C-alpha cells in the first residue's frame, strides 16, 4: 500500500517520526513535505496529498497540522477524497469501517507520537465494512460530483 504524507509547520514534528514509523512497518511512503518548522500554508500540502489519493497515485493519505481540522477541511474539497480527523483509535477505525475514509488527519498539538502510531495503524489496517454504508458513500460521492460541476 502506498501512503502519501504531508504536514504544515505545526505538524512537521509529528510527521517526521511517523514517516520513519511507516517505513519501518514496510509501507511505501511518499512524503510531500513540509520539511522544517518554518511557517507554511497547510492547504498547499493538503491538496498535494489529497490529489495523490484521488488520482490513485496513493492508496491512503496522512495529513498533519496543529489541530488536524484545516487539513481535513481542505482535503475534503478534492473530489474522491474522504478525509477524517481522528484523535483516538476508535474514531480512526470507524472512519474506515463506516465512511471508507482514504485520508487520515491528526492534530500534532493534541496527539502524542505513540498514540499517533496506534491511530495510524488502526486506520491502515481497517477495512471498509460495505453493506449499508456503501449506499451512503455513493451519496457522498454523488453530492461531491454535483457540487463540483461534474454531474
N, C-alpha and C positions, 0 to 999 in steps of 0.2 A: 504494500500500500504506500502510495506517495503522499506525503504531508507537506502542504505549503504553510509556512510560518511567517508571521510579521508582527511587529510591535512598534509603538512610538517610544519616545524617550522615557516615559513613565513605566512602560512595560519591558524595556530593554533588559533590566537587571534580572527579570524572571525568564525572559526569552532565552538568554544565553545558556543557562543550565538546562532548560527544557529541551533545547535543540540537542545538546550533548546527551541528555537522557534518552531522547527518541532514537538517536543514532546508536547508542549502547543497546537499546532494545531491538535493534535490527530494522527500524523503519527507514524508508527512503525519504530524506528531508530536503526541501528547497527553502532556503532562508532568504526572504525578501527584505530583511533589514527591519529596523534601523540597526546600526552597528556601534552606537555610542549613546551616551546620556544627553547629547546635545539636542535641544528642543527642535522637534519636527511636528508636522501636522498628521495626526492619525488617519484621516481619510485617505491619504496617499498610499499607505500601507494596507489598509483595509481593502481598497479597490484592487490592488495587485493580487492579494491572496484570494479574494472572492472571485476575481476574474479567472485565476488559475483553476479554481474549483469548478466554476461554471463552464469553462471550456473543456474540462476533462483532463487538463494537464496535471491536476492533483485530485486525489480521491477525497481528501479531507483537508480542512484548513484549521489553523490555530492562530488567533489574534489576541494580543495582549496590550492593554493600555492601563491607565491608572485605575479606572473603575470597571472596565470591560464594556460599558454602555455605548460609548462613542463608536468603538469598533463594531459592535453588534448592529447598531442602527445603520451605519454606513454599509456594512457587508450585506445587509438585507435589502439594500437598494439594487443589488445586482440580481437580475433575473436568473433563477435556477439555484440561488443560494438560500439556505435556511439556516441562519446563524442563531446560536443560542448562547446566552450568558449563563455560566454556571459557577457557583461558589461552593458547591458541595458535590459529592459523588452521586447522590440521588437525582439531583436536577440534571446532571450530565447523562445519567442512564435514561431518564425519562425523555430527554431531548432526542436521543437516538431512537428509543423504542417507539415513542408516540409521534414524534414530529419528523423523523428521518433527517434530523439536523446534519448538515455536512460541514459546518464551520462552528468551532467552539471558541467562545471569547471568555476571557477571565480578567479580573482586575488585580493587578500586581500590588495594589495598596491594600487588598483585602485577603489575598490567598498566599500563604507561605509556600515555598518550594515543595516540601514533602506532600502537602495536600494537593498542590497543583499537579504533581506527578500522578497521584491517585485519581484525580478528576480526569486527567488526560487519558490514562489507561482505560478507565471506565468508558469514556467517550469512544475511544478507538476500538474497544473490544465488544461493544454492544451492537446488536443487530436491530434493524427496524422490524417491528412486530407485524406490520402489514395489517391485514384484516380490516376492521372498521376504521383504522387510522389511515388507510390508503385513500379512501374517498376524501378525507379531509385534506390530505396532501395535494390531491388533484384539484381541490377547490382553491387552495392557496396558490398553486401554480397557474390556474386559470385567472385568478384575480391579478397576479403579477403580470401576466401577459397582456391582460386587458388594460391595466393602468399604464403600462409602458408603450401601449400602442401596437403591440404585436398581434392582437386579435382583430 
